[in-house]
């Protein structure tokens, strides 16, 4: 129950890069519906497509060095999810390519 309240709070305080990507994901630019700030187990992921079991994480530079993220990703993968980590820089400067890559991952996950 706590994670649902936390997810609601995170939806209200999304970063500018999360907002920018969400504007594309919510418009179905990738061929799948996504949820934002979605609880999975004890984690809250930035974006999740339930049918494709695909998670999108938008990260700043500090995440590249995070051992906590590696453990989190491993747990999510063990649960059958694929995690795509996209940098703030990619969202800012390569949004078309990011959306294309997400759409490709969705097709692969859904077997299309």
N, C-alpha and C positions, 0 to 999 in steps of 0.2 A: 504493500500500500504506500509505503514511503517513497518507493521509486516512481510511482505514478505521479505523486505530488512534485517530486524533483524533476521529472520529465516535463511536466506542465510549466514549471519555472524556467527550465532551460529553453523551452519553445519561445518564451517571452524575451529571452536574452541571447538570442543567436548572434554569432559574429557576422560581420558584413559579408564574409566569404560564404558562410552557411546560408545566409539570406539569398545571396546571388545564385548559388547552386540550387537552392530550394525553388527559386522562381522557374528554373528549367525542369526540375524533377516533378514538380506539382503539375506542370503542363503536359505531362506524359511524353516528353521529348525522347525518352529512352525505351518506350515500349512496355513499361511496367509501372504500376502504382507504387509509390514510396510513402512511408510514414516518417515523420521527423521526430527526433529526440524520443526514440522508441525503446522501452525497457525490454531487455532480453536477459533472463537470469538476474544476476546482481548488477548488471551493467546497463547503461543507457547509451545507445548508439546514435550517431548523428542522423543517419537515414537508413531505413531498412525496407527492402521489398520482400514481403512475406512469401509470395508464390515462388520467387526466384531464390529465396534464402540468400540474398545478397545485401551486404552492409557497406555503406559508404561512410568513411570517416574523413572529415576535412581538418587538416592539422597544420599548426604552426611549426616552426623550425624545431622547437624543443622536443617534439614527439619523436623525431628521428633517433634520439638518444635514449628513449624511454624503455627500460626493461619491463615496466608495468604494462605498457602497450603490447609487448611481445607475449606476455603471459595471457593477457586478455584475448588477443587474437587467437592464440592457441586453443583456449577454452571455447571460443566461439566456433572455430573450425571443427573442434571435436563434437560440437552440437549440430554440425551440418551446414554451417554458414560459410560463405566466402567473404572475406574482408578486403575492400579496396581502400587504400589510403591515398588521399589526394591532398597535395599541399595547397596552402592559401595562394601561393604564387601561381600554381597551375590554374586555380579557379579565376584568379585575377587576369591572367594573360593568355590562357589557352582554354577558355570555357567550351568552345566548339569541340575541340579535341577531347576534352574531359567527357562531355556528353556522349560523343561518339564511342569512346572507350567503355562507358557505363552501358550503353545500348548493346554493344558487342558482348559484354559480360552477361547481360540479361538474356540475350539470345542463346548463349552457350549454356547458361544455367537452366533455361527452360527447354533446351533441346530444339530450338527453331533454326 
